[in-house]
Amino acid sequence: MPLGLEDKRITDGSLTASTYYNHHLSPWHGRLNSRWSWSVRHNRRGEWFQVNFVELMRIKGVATQGRQDASQWVRSYTIMYSVDGINFVSYKEGRTTKVNV
Protein backbone atom coordinates (compact mmCIF):
# COMPACT_ATOMS: atom_id res chain seq x y z
CA MET A 1 0.00 0.00 0.00
CA PRO A 2 1.53 3.37 -1.00
CA LEU A 3 2.19 5.66 1.98
CA GLY A 4 0.79 8.83 0.43
CA LEU A 5 3.65 10.63 -1.23
CA GLU A 6 2.22 10.51 -4.76
CA ASP A 7 -1.42 11.21 -3.82
CA LYS A 8 -0.43 14.00 -1.36
CA ARG A 9 -1.67 12.35 1.84
CA ILE A 10 1.85 13.25 2.92
CA THR A 11 1.68 17.04 2.92
CA ASP A 12 4.07 19.45 1.22
CA GLY A 13 5.32 20.55 4.64
CA SER A 14 6.61 17.02 5.28
CA LEU A 15 9.03 17.23 2.32
CA THR A 16 12.36 19.01 2.75
CA ALA A 17 15.70 19.02 0.96
CA SER A 18 19.25 20.29 1.35
CA THR A 19 18.74 22.75 -1.53
CA TYR A 20 16.43 23.30 -4.46
CA TYR A 21 16.81 25.08 -7.76
CA ASN A 22 13.65 27.21 -7.79
CA HIS A 23 9.96 27.16 -6.81
CA HIS A 24 9.04 24.72 -9.60
CA LEU A 25 11.83 22.35 -8.55
CA SER A 26 11.27 22.48 -4.79
CA PRO A 27 11.01 19.50 -2.41
CA TRP A 28 7.21 19.55 -2.36
CA HIS A 29 7.35 18.66 -6.07
CA GLY A 30 9.47 15.56 -5.34
CA ARG A 31 6.59 13.16 -5.90
CA LEU A 32 6.05 10.43 -8.48
CA ASN A 33 4.15 11.48 -11.58
CA SER A 34 4.20 15.16 -10.69
CA ARG A 35 4.22 17.84 -13.39
CA TRP A 36 7.32 19.26 -11.71
CA SER A 37 10.15 17.65 -9.77
CA TRP A 38 12.70 18.34 -7.06
CA SER A 39 16.09 19.43 -8.35
CA VAL A 40 19.14 20.56 -6.39
CA ARG A 41 20.64 24.02 -6.81
CA HIS A 42 24.13 22.55 -7.51
CA ASN A 43 24.94 19.03 -8.70
CA ARG A 44 27.22 17.75 -5.93
CA ARG A 45 27.52 14.89 -3.46
CA GLY A 46 25.78 15.23 -0.14
CA GLU A 47 22.49 16.70 -1.36
CA TRP A 48 19.44 15.14 0.29
CA PHE A 49 15.67 14.81 0.06
CA GLN A 50 13.73 14.03 3.24
CA VAL A 51 10.22 12.79 3.94
CA ASN A 52 8.78 13.17 7.44
CA PHE A 53 6.18 10.42 7.82
CA VAL A 54 5.14 11.92 11.21
CA GLU A 55 4.58 8.44 12.66
CA LEU A 56 6.69 5.29 12.61
CA MET A 57 6.32 3.48 9.26
CA ARG A 58 7.62 0.26 7.78
CA ILE A 59 8.93 1.00 4.29
CA LYS A 60 9.03 -2.00 1.96
CA GLY A 61 10.17 -0.28 -1.22
CA VAL A 62 11.17 3.03 -2.75
CA ALA A 63 10.31 4.19 -6.27
CA THR A 64 12.16 7.01 -8.00
CA GLN A 65 11.96 8.57 -11.43
CA GLY A 66 13.83 11.16 -13.46
CA ARG A 67 12.46 14.50 -14.52
CA GLN A 68 9.94 14.26 -17.35
CA ASP A 69 11.15 17.23 -19.38
CA ALA A 70 14.90 17.21 -18.79
CA SER A 71 17.80 14.78 -18.51
CA GLN A 72 17.91 15.01 -14.72
CA TRP A 73 17.87 12.05 -12.37
CA VAL A 74 19.66 10.67 -9.34
CA ARG A 75 22.22 8.01 -10.22
CA SER A 76 22.54 6.48 -6.75
CA TYR A 77 21.37 7.12 -3.21
CA THR A 78 21.39 5.71 0.27
CA ILE A 79 18.35 5.56 2.50
CA MET A 80 18.66 6.83 6.04
CA TYR A 81 16.07 6.85 8.78
CA SER A 82 15.56 8.50 12.14
CA VAL A 83 13.15 8.16 15.02
CA ASP A 84 13.88 11.62 16.45
CA GLY A 85 14.67 13.61 13.27
CA ILE A 86 18.18 14.38 14.53
CA ASN A 87 20.15 11.13 14.61
CA PHE A 88 20.04 9.31 11.27
CA VAL A 89 21.13 5.74 10.54
CA SER A 90 21.93 4.30 7.11
CA TYR A 91 19.74 1.43 6.00
CA LYS A 92 21.87 -1.72 5.87
CA GLU A 93 21.51 -5.18 4.47
CA GLY A 94 23.60 -7.40 6.67
CA ARG A 95 26.53 -5.24 7.76
CA THR A 96 26.78 -3.24 4.56
CA THR A 97 25.09 0.09 3.84
CA LYS A 98 22.66 -0.47 0.99
CA VAL A 99 23.32 1.87 -1.94
CA ASN A 100 20.60 1.96 -4.60
CA VAL A 101 22.06 2.30 -8.08
N, C-alpha and C positions, 0 to 999 in steps of 0.2 A: 504494500500500500504506500503510495507516495506521501511524503510528509508535509507537503503544502508549499514547496518553493515555487513550482511552476504555476499553480492556480492561485497564488497569493494569500493562502491561509497563513503563511509566514509573512509578516508585514514588512514593508520597506525599511522600517526602523530597526529590524533585526538583521539587516545586511550591512556590513561595513567592509572597508578595504584599506590597505596601506596608502594607496593613492588612487586617483582616477583622472582620466584625461579631460573630460568636461561633463556637463549635465546629462547629455545623451549617453554617456559611457560610464555612468556612476554605478556604485555597487547595487543599488536597488533595481538596476536593469540586468543584473547577473542571474537571470532565470532562463530555463530552457524555453525555446520557442518564443522568445520575446522579440519585438521589433528591433530593439536596441540591444546592447550588451554592456558588460563591464570591460573596461580597458584601462590599463595602468598609464600613468603620465609618462614614465620612462621605462623602457624595456631593460630590466636588470634583475638579477637574482635577489631573492628576499622579499619580493612583493607578495601580498597575501590578500585573500578574500575570506571573510568570516561570516558564518551563519549562527545566530543565537537562537537556539530552539526553545529557549525559556525553561523548558522542563527536560529531564533526563530522557534521552531517546536511544533506541538501538538502531543503528544504521546498518543496513545490509547491502548497500550498493550506492555508488555515486555515478551519475551520468554527467558528462560535459559535452560541450559542442563549441565549435569555432564561430566566429562572427559571420553572419549571413552575407554581408555586403563588402567584406574586406578579407584579405589573407591574414587574419589575426586569430591565433589560438594558443593555448598553453601546451607546451611540448611534454612537460612532466611536472608532477606535483606530489607532495606528501600530505597526508591527512593528519591533523593534530586535533586533540580534543582536550576539554577542560571542564571540570565540575564547578570551579569558582570563577572562571573568566580571567584568571590571572596566571595560573600555573598550567602550562600546556604540555602534553605528552604526545610524542609521535606514535601513530598507530604502527604496531609491529606484527609481523607474522613470524612466530618462533621468536628468535632473538634479534631479527633483522628488521630495521625500519622499512616498511613497504613504500616503494616509490612507484607511482603509477605513470607508465610511459605510453 
